[in-house]
Amino acid sequence: MSPDVLDEVAAVADAVLFEGYLLYPYRASAQKNRLRWQFGVLTPDGDDTEPTGNRTECLLEPTDPATGGELHVRVRFLQLQARSPRTPDGAPVGELVVGGRRYLRFEEGVPRHVDAVLAVDDLLKGELTVPIRLPASRETEEIHDAEGAPAGFVDRECWPVTGRIVVSATDLPGPYLVYRLRLDVINDGECEPGAPREHVLRSSLIAAHTMLAASAGTFLSLTDPPRWAEPATQECVNSHTWPVLAGPEDRSDLVLSSPIILADHPQLAPESTINLFDGLENDEILTLRTLVLTDDEKAEARATDPRAAGIIDAVDALPPEILERLHGAVRSFRPAGAAEATGVQVFGADSADVSALASRPRPAEIPPERLPWWDPGQDTSVDPDTDSVLVAGVPVAKGSHVVLRPGPGGDVQDRFLAGMAATVQAVVHDVDGGVHVAVSVDGDPAAELQLAHGRFRYFRPDELEVI
């Protein structure tokens, strides 16, 4: 199988790889860059702050059981590379300036990937292991001034990263021919317990994610499976990763398993022309924020990272018509004609357009049974403002007061809120029947603004203690 088949999802996969790599405004000194590498970090054994591995399970329906076909696996991640400038006499410095060019101390991310092509028949016989071996490396760049005299050095150092990819397949019982694929990505490195995060990251797999391609089979969606596959889908276990169908919507032989929750067949916005390290967010905000940087800030951004320099140059050269395209795109999930009935605001329209829309007869409200299954209006039996849930036998609803007790395995940011008092703002139900409690943290100075925008923090009922 040609590895080119995975290139069809390269753009989205790169957005996953570099999501949060450099948060705008892209400068090394920017406050938002104090803590980087937020997504998909697999740390070595001995670190208890982040997972050492992730697991992907998905369903494969073979189209040629006689041959079994092949599975192309590609695991991608960033390897940390420390960049350190030195003076001509070898003394390390935080910044070296030569001929007006700045060389900053910084941690770069080097893209790495491991490929394997495995026969599905072999996977059905047992686990197959693919090693991940990245040796330590160190290189030195000698810097010269305009006259060619030695002016300093820039060292780039990587530490060894070791791990493995363990893949297997199981033929599920029942009348349908379907295999459950399991893929574990495991960091086999070691570190001292309690080691600082900057040391742990040196031997970590950062932004780790997996791409799969089947040569003789189709993958089944885990978020919208056929009805006959729902029981098998519910038995799939995915830890620290989220597999979705990838590539164009007419393809079902590609899967992207990401540490970021995505929908099936994710695509970058067609209006986006620049990779902003946050390619799955609002490109207009990021672009405008970059445009207002001062000349000194842009110079620092260019010295921070070659990719940051590319962003600054691309944004500075962005023509007005491309920037205008980033504003005003409306993508409604409702059936055609529902926008007026549901009060969808129309952006980028002139007064004549608005007057014409206002004079049109308003269609009748869409009956709940005609709404798509995921629309909140489809089920009128639930109401976040009045619904309640039992917590230790006590009904909890909007206005209830609770103490937050986040459980293990959740968002690491939730741990910061452990023991804090909060007020329940809503009780919501997801499409899988789960119940989540939306709260605002008492005493949070931003709570009023978050409430105005409908921004809450969500916890399971068993993570709450009733006051």
C-alpha positions as CSV (number, residue, x, y, z in Angstrom):
1,M,0.0,0.0,0.0
2,S,1.4,3.4,-0.9
3,P,1.9,5.8,2.0
4,D,0.5,8.5,-0.3
5,V,-3.0,7.4,0.7
6,L,-2.5,9.1,4.1
7,D,-1.6,12.4,2.4
8,E,-5.3,13.0,1.9
9,V,-5.6,13.8,5.6
10,A,-2.3,15.5,6.0
11,A,-3.7,19.1,6.4
12,V,-6.0,18.2,9.3
13,A,-3.3,15.9,10.8
14,D,-0.8,18.7,10.7
15,A,-3.3,21.0,12.5
16,V,-3.5,18.3,15.2
17,L,0.3,18.0,15.3
18,F,0.8,21.7,15.8
19,E,-2.3,22.6,17.8
20,G,-1.1,24.8,20.6
21,Y,2.5,24.5,19.4
22,L,3.0,28.3,19.6
23,L,0.0,30.2,20.9
24,Y,-0.4,33.7,19.5
25,P,1.2,36.1,19.5
26,Y,3.8,33.6,18.7
27,R,6.7,35.2,20.7
28,A,8.8,33.1,23.1
29,S,8.1,35.7,25.8
30,A,4.3,35.7,25.3
31,Q,2.5,34.8,28.5
32,K,0.4,32.2,26.7
33,N,3.6,30.3,25.8
34,R,4.7,29.8,29.4
35,L,3.1,26.3,29.3
36,R,3.3,24.6,25.9
37,W,2.7,21.1,24.6
38,Q,-0.9,20.7,25.9
39,F,-2.2,18.0,23.7
40,G,-1.4,14.3,23.3
41,V,1.7,14.2,25.4
42,L,2.8,10.7,26.2
43,T,5.4,10.8,29.0
44,P,7.9,8.2,30.1
45,D,7.4,5.9,33.0
46,G,7.9,7.6,36.3
47,D,5.9,10.7,35.5
48,D,2.4,10.7,37.0
49,T,1.1,14.0,35.5
50,E,0.3,12.7,32.0
51,P,-0.4,9.3,30.4
52,T,2.4,7.1,29.2
53,G,0.3,5.7,26.4
54,N,-2.9,6.0,24.4
55,R,-5.3,3.4,23.0
56,T,-7.3,3.4,19.8
57,E,-10.1,0.9,19.1
58,C,-12.2,1.0,16.0
59,L,-14.2,-1.3,13.7
60,L,-13.1,-2.5,10.3
61,E,-15.4,-4.2,7.9
62,P,-13.3,-6.3,5.4
63,T,-14.3,-6.1,1.8
64,D,-12.2,-9.0,0.8
65,P,-12.1,-11.6,3.6
66,A,-10.2,-14.1,1.4
67,T,-7.1,-11.9,1.3
68,G,-7.6,-10.0,4.5
69,G,-5.8,-6.9,3.1
70,E,-3.3,-4.7,4.7
71,L,-3.4,-2.0,7.4
72,H,-1.2,1.0,7.0
73,V,-0.3,2.5,10.4
74,R,1.3,5.9,10.8
75,V,2.0,7.3,14.3
76,R,3.0,11.0,14.3
77,F,4.3,13.2,17.1
78,L,6.7,16.0,17.9
79,Q,10.1,15.4,19.5
80,L,11.4,18.2,21.7
81,Q,14.6,19.8,20.5
82,A,16.4,22.4,22.7
83,R,18.0,25.3,20.9
84,S,20.7,27.0,22.9
85,P,22.9,30.0,21.7
86,R,26.4,30.5,23.0
87,T,28.9,33.3,22.7
88,P,32.2,32.9,20.8
89,D,33.9,31.8,24.0
90,G,31.3,29.1,24.6
91,A,29.3,30.7,27.4
92,P,25.5,29.9,27.1
93,V,23.2,32.9,26.8
94,G,19.5,33.4,26.5
95,E,19.9,35.5,23.3
96,L,22.6,36.0,20.8
97,V,22.4,39.0,18.4
98,V,24.6,38.9,15.3
99,G,24.3,41.5,12.5
100,G,20.9,42.5,13.7
101,R,19.6,38.9,13.7
102,R,18.4,37.4,17.0
103,Y,19.0,33.8,18.1
104,L,16.8,32.9,21.1
105,R,17.0,30.0,23.5
106,F,13.8,28.0,22.8
107,E,12.4,24.5,22.6
108,E,11.5,23.5,19.1
109,G,9.2,20.7,18.0
110,V,10.6,18.3,15.4
111,P,7.9,16.3,13.5
112,R,8.5,12.6,13.6
113,H,6.5,9.6,12.3
114,V,6.7,5.8,12.3
115,D,5.1,3.8,9.5
116,A,4.2,0.2,9.4
117,V,2.2,-1.9,6.9
118,L,0.7,-4.9,8.6
119,A,-1.3,-7.8,7.1
120,V,-4.8,-8.0,8.7
121,D,-4.6,-11.8,8.8
122,D,-1.5,-11.5,10.9
123,L,-3.2,-9.1,13.3
124,L,-6.0,-11.6,13.7
125,K,-3.5,-14.2,15.0
126,G,-2.1,-12.0,17.7
127,E,-0.4,-8.7,18.6
128,L,2.2,-7.2,16.4
129,T,4.7,-4.7,17.8
130,V,6.4,-1.9,15.9
131,P,9.3,-0.2,17.8
132,I,9.7,3.5,18.1
133,R,13.4,4.4,18.4
134,L,14.7,7.9,18.2
135,P,18.4,8.3,19.2
136,A,19.9,11.2,21.0
137,S,21.4,13.9,18.7
138,R,23.3,17.1,19.0
139,E,24.4,19.5,16.3
140,T,26.1,22.9,16.4
141,E,25.7,25.8,14.0
142,E,28.5,28.2,13.9
143,I,27.4,31.9,13.5
144,H,29.5,34.4,11.6
145,D,29.3,38.2,11.5
146,A,29.2,40.2,8.2
147,E,32.9,40.0,7.9
148,G,32.9,36.2,8.3
149,A,34.4,36.2,11.7
150,P,33.1,33.7,14.3
151,A,30.3,35.4,16.4
152,G,28.8,32.5,18.4
153,F,27.2,29.1,18.2
154,V,23.7,27.7,18.3
155,D,23.4,24.2,19.7
156,R,20.3,21.9,19.0
157,E,19.9,18.9,21.1
158,C,17.4,16.0,21.2
159,W,17.2,13.3,23.8
160,P,16.4,9.7,23.0
161,V,12.8,8.7,22.7
162,T,11.8,5.0,22.9
163,G,8.4,3.4,22.6
164,R,6.3,0.9,20.8
165,I,3.1,0.5,18.7
166,V,1.1,-2.6,19.6
167,V,-1.6,-3.6,17.1
168,S,-4.1,-6.4,17.1
169,A,-7.4,-7.4,15.6
170,T,-10.3,-9.5,16.8
171,D,-13.0,-11.1,14.8
172,L,-16.2,-10.2,16.6
173,P,-18.9,-12.8,17.1
174,G,-22.2,-12.4,15.4
175,P,-23.8,-12.5,11.9
176,Y,-21.7,-9.6,10.6
177,L,-18.1,-9.9,9.5
178,V,-16.4,-7.1,11.4
179,Y,-13.0,-6.8,13.1
180,R,-12.2,-4.7,16.1
181,L,-8.8,-3.1,15.7
182,R,-6.8,-2.2,18.8
183,L,-3.7,0.1,18.6
184,D,-1.7,1.1,21.6
185,V,1.1,3.8,21.5
186,I,3.3,3.4,24.5
187,N,6.2,5.4,25.7
188,D,8.9,3.0,27.1
189,G,11.2,5.6,28.4
190,E,11.9,6.3,32.1
191,C,12.3,9.4,34.2
192,E,12.9,10.1,37.8
193,P,9.7,10.4,39.9
194,G,8.9,14.1,40.5
195,A,11.2,15.2,37.6
196,P,10.3,18.7,36.4
197,R,8.1,18.9,33.3
198,E,10.8,20.4,31.1
199,H,13.0,17.3,31.7
200,V,10.1,14.9,31.3
201,L,9.2,16.4,27.9
202,R,12.6,15.6,26.5
203,S,11.8,11.9,26.3
204,S,8.0,12.3,25.6
205,L,6.0,11.8,22.4
206,I,4.3,15.2,22.0
207,A,0.9,15.7,20.2
208,A,0.9,11.9,19.4
209,H,-1.8,10.8,17.0
210,T,-2.4,7.9,14.7
211,M,-3.5,7.6,11.0
212,L,-4.9,4.3,9.6
213,A,-5.6,3.2,6.1
214,A,-7.2,-0.1,5.1
215,S,-6.4,-1.6,1.7
216,A,-9.4,-4.0,1.6
217,G,-11.9,-2.8,4.1
218,T,-14.0,0.1,5.4
219,F,-14.0,1.7,8.8
220,L,-17.2,2.2,10.7
221,S,-18.0,5.5,12.3
222,L,-17.9,5.4,16.1
223,T,-20.1,8.5,16.4
224,D,-22.7,7.5,13.9
225,P,-22.4,3.8,13.3
226,P,-25.0,1.7,11.4
227,R,-27.6,0.3,13.9
228,W,-26.3,-3.2,13.6
229,A,-22.9,-2.1,14.7
230,E,-24.0,0.0,17.8
231,P,-23.3,-2.8,20.4
232,A,-19.8,-3.4,19.0
233,T,-19.2,0.3,18.9
234,Q,-20.1,0.8,22.5
235,E,-17.5,-1.9,23.5
236,C,-14.7,0.0,21.8
237,V,-12.3,1.6,24.4
238,N,-10.4,4.7,23.4
239,S,-8.1,6.2,26.0
240,H,-6.6,9.7,25.5
241,T,-7.5,9.6,21.8
242,W,-10.6,10.1,19.6
243,P,-10.8,8.1,16.3
244,V,-12.9,9.6,13.4
245,L,-13.4,8.8,9.8
246,A,-10.9,10.9,7.8
247,G,-10.5,12.2,4.3
248,P,-13.3,13.3,1.9
249,E,-16.8,12.2,2.9
250,D,-16.9,9.6,0.1
251,R,-14.0,7.8,1.8
252,S,-14.4,5.3,4.6
253,D,-11.0,3.6,4.4
254,L,-9.1,6.2,6.5
255,V,-9.1,7.0,10.2
256,L,-7.5,9.8,12.2
257,S,-7.2,9.1,15.9
258,S,-6.5,12.4,17.6
259,P,-6.0,13.7,21.1
260,I,-8.5,16.5,20.1
261,I,-12.2,15.7,19.7
262,L,-13.1,16.0,16.0
263,A,-16.1,15.1,13.9
264,D,-16.0,12.5,11.1
265,H,-14.3,13.7,8.0
266,P,-12.8,16.9,9.6
267,Q,-11.7,19.5,7.1
268,L,-9.9,22.9,7.5
269,A,-12.1,25.9,6.7
270,P,-11.8,26.7,3.0
271,E,-11.3,30.3,3.9
272,S,-8.1,29.5,5.8
273,T,-4.9,30.0,3.8
274,I,-2.3,30.1,6.7
275,N,-1.3,27.4,9.2
276,L,-1.7,29.3,12.5
277,F,-0.9,26.4,14.9
278,D,-4.6,26.6,15.9
279,G,-6.0,25.6,12.5
280,L,-9.2,24.2,14.1
281,E,-10.1,27.6,15.7
282,N,-11.0,31.0,14.5
283,D,-8.5,32.1,11.9
284,E,-9.8,35.7,11.8
285,I,-9.1,36.4,15.4
286,L,-5.6,34.9,15.2
287,T,-4.8,36.8,12.0
288,L,-6.0,40.1,13.4
289,R,-4.1,39.5,16.6
290,T,-0.9,38.9,14.6
291,L,-1.5,42.0,12.4
292,V,-1.5,44.3,15.5
293,L,1.9,43.1,16.8
294,T,4.5,45.8,17.0
295,D,7.7,45.7,14.8
296,D,9.7,44.6,17.9
297,E,7.2,41.8,18.7
298,K,7.2,40.6,15.1
299,A,11.0,40.5,15.2
300,E,10.9,38.4,18.3
301,A,8.4,36.1,16.8
302,R,10.6,35.6,13.8
303,A,13.5,34.8,16.0
304,T,11.4,32.4,18.1
305,D,10.7,29.7,15.5
306,P,11.0,29.4,11.8
307,R,7.3,28.4,11.6
308,A,6.4,31.6,13.6
309,A,8.4,33.6,11.1
310,G,6.5,32.0,8.3
311,I,3.2,33.0,9.9
312,I,4.3,36.6,10.4
313,D,5.4,36.9,6.8
314,A,2.3,35.3,5.5
315,V,-0.1,37.5,7.6
316,D,1.8,40.7,6.6
317,A,1.4,39.7,2.9
318,L,-2.3,38.7,3.3
319,P,-4.3,40.6,0.6
320,P,-7.5,42.4,1.8
321,E,-9.8,40.1,-0.1
322,I,-8.4,37.0,1.6
323,L,-8.8,38.6,5.0
324,E,-12.4,39.6,4.2
325,R,-13.1,35.9,3.4
326,L,-12.3,35.0,7.0
327,H,-15.3,37.1,8.3
328,G,-18.9,36.2,7.8
329,A,-19.0,32.6,6.9
330,V,-22.2,31.0,8.2
331,R,-22.4,27.2,8.3
332,S,-25.8,26.2,9.6
333,F,-26.5,22.6,10.5
334,R,-30.3,23.2,10.2
335,P,-32.3,22.2,7.2
336,A,-32.5,24.9,4.4
337,G,-35.0,27.6,5.3
338,A,-34.6,27.3,9.1
339,A,-32.3,30.2,9.6
340,E,-35.0,32.9,9.6
341,A,-37.3,30.7,11.8
342,T,-34.6,30.2,14.4
343,G,-33.2,33.8,14.5
344,V,-29.8,33.1,12.9
345,Q,-27.9,36.3,12.4
346,V,-26.8,37.1,8.9
347,F,-23.3,38.6,8.7
348,G,-21.8,40.5,5.8
349,A,-25.2,41.6,4.4
350,D,-26.1,45.2,3.5
351,S,-29.2,47.0,4.5
352,A,-31.1,46.0,1.3
353,D,-30.4,42.4,2.0
354,V,-31.6,42.7,5.6
355,S,-34.8,44.5,4.5
356,A,-35.5,41.8,2.0
357,L,-35.1,39.1,4.6
358,A,-37.3,41.0,7.0
359,S,-40.1,41.4,4.5
360,R,-40.2,37.7,3.7
361,P,-42.9,35.6,5.3
362,R,-41.5,33.7,8.3
363,P,-41.8,30.0,7.9
364,A,-43.5,28.0,10.6
365,E,-41.3,26.6,13.4
366,I,-39.8,23.3,12.5
367,P,-41.6,20.4,14.3
368,P,-39.2,18.5,16.7
369,E,-39.7,15.3,14.8
370,R,-38.2,16.9,11.7
371,L,-35.1,18.2,13.4
372,P,-31.8,16.2,13.2
373,W,-31.2,13.8,16.1
374,W,-28.5,15.9,17.6
375,D,-30.5,19.2,17.7
376,P,-31.5,20.2,21.3
377,G,-35.0,21.0,20.1
378,Q,-35.5,17.4,18.9
379,D,-36.3,16.2,22.4
380,T,-38.7,18.5,24.3
381,S,-38.6,16.2,27.4
382,V,-35.3,17.7,28.5
383,D,-34.7,21.2,29.8
384,P,-31.3,22.2,31.2
385,D,-33.0,25.0,33.3
386,T,-35.3,22.7,35.2
387,D,-33.9,19.2,34.9
388,S,-32.3,17.7,38.0
389,V,-30.0,14.8,38.8
390,L,-29.4,12.8,42.1
391,V,-26.1,13.3,43.8
392,A,-25.7,11.0,46.8
393,G,-29.5,10.8,46.9
394,V,-30.0,14.6,46.8
395,P,-31.7,16.3,43.8
396,V,-29.3,18.8,42.2
397,A,-30.6,21.4,39.7
398,K,-30.0,24.9,38.6
399,G,-29.1,27.1,41.6
400,S,-27.8,24.2,43.8
401,H,-24.6,24.7,45.6
402,V,-21.9,22.0,45.4
403,V,-18.2,21.3,46.1
404,L,-16.1,20.0,43.1
405,R,-14.5,16.6,43.5
406,P,-13.0,15.9,40.1
407,G,-12.2,12.2,39.6
408,P,-9.1,10.6,38.2
409,G,-8.5,10.4,34.5
410,G,-10.3,13.6,33.6
411,D,-9.0,17.0,32.4
412,V,-5.9,17.9,34.3
413,Q,-7.2,21.5,34.6
414,D,-10.2,20.2,36.6
415,R,-7.7,19.2,39.4
416,F,-7.1,22.9,40.0
417,L,-10.7,23.2,41.1
418,A,-10.8,20.3,43.5
419,G,-12.5,21.4,46.8
420,M,-13.8,24.6,45.4
421,A,-17.4,25.6,45.8
422,A,-19.6,26.1,42.8
423,T,-23.1,26.9,41.7
424,V,-25.0,24.7,39.3
425,Q,-26.2,26.5,36.2
426,A,-27.7,23.6,34.2
427,V,-28.2,19.9,34.1
428,V,-27.6,18.7,30.5
429,H,-27.9,15.3,28.7
430,D,-25.7,14.1,25.9
431,V,-26.8,12.1,22.9
432,D,-25.4,8.9,24.5
433,G,-27.6,9.3,27.6
434,G,-25.0,10.7,29.9
435,V,-25.7,13.4,32.3
436,H,-23.4,16.4,32.9
437,V,-23.7,19.2,35.4
438,A,-22.7,22.7,34.2
439,V,-21.4,24.9,37.0
440,S,-19.8,28.3,37.7
441,V,-17.0,28.5,40.3
442,D,-18.0,30.7,43.2
443,G,-15.7,33.6,43.7
444,D,-14.3,33.4,40.1
445,P,-13.8,37.1,39.0
446,A,-14.6,36.0,35.4
447,A,-17.8,34.2,36.4
448,E,-20.2,37.0,35.4
449,L,-18.6,37.4,32.0
450,Q,-18.7,33.6,31.4
451,L,-22.3,33.4,32.5
452,A,-23.2,36.1,30.0
453,H,-21.6,34.1,27.2
454,G,-23.0,30.7,28.4
455,R,-19.6,29.4,29.3
456,F,-19.6,26.8,32.1
457,R,-17.4,24.0,33.5
458,Y,-18.9,20.5,33.3
459,F,-18.6,17.7,35.8
460,R,-20.2,14.3,36.2
461,P,-22.7,13.9,39.1
462,D,-20.3,11.6,40.9
463,E,-17.7,14.4,40.9
464,L,-19.9,16.7,43.0
465,E,-20.6,16.9,46.7
466,V,-23.8,18.7,47.7
467,I,-23.5,21.6,50.2
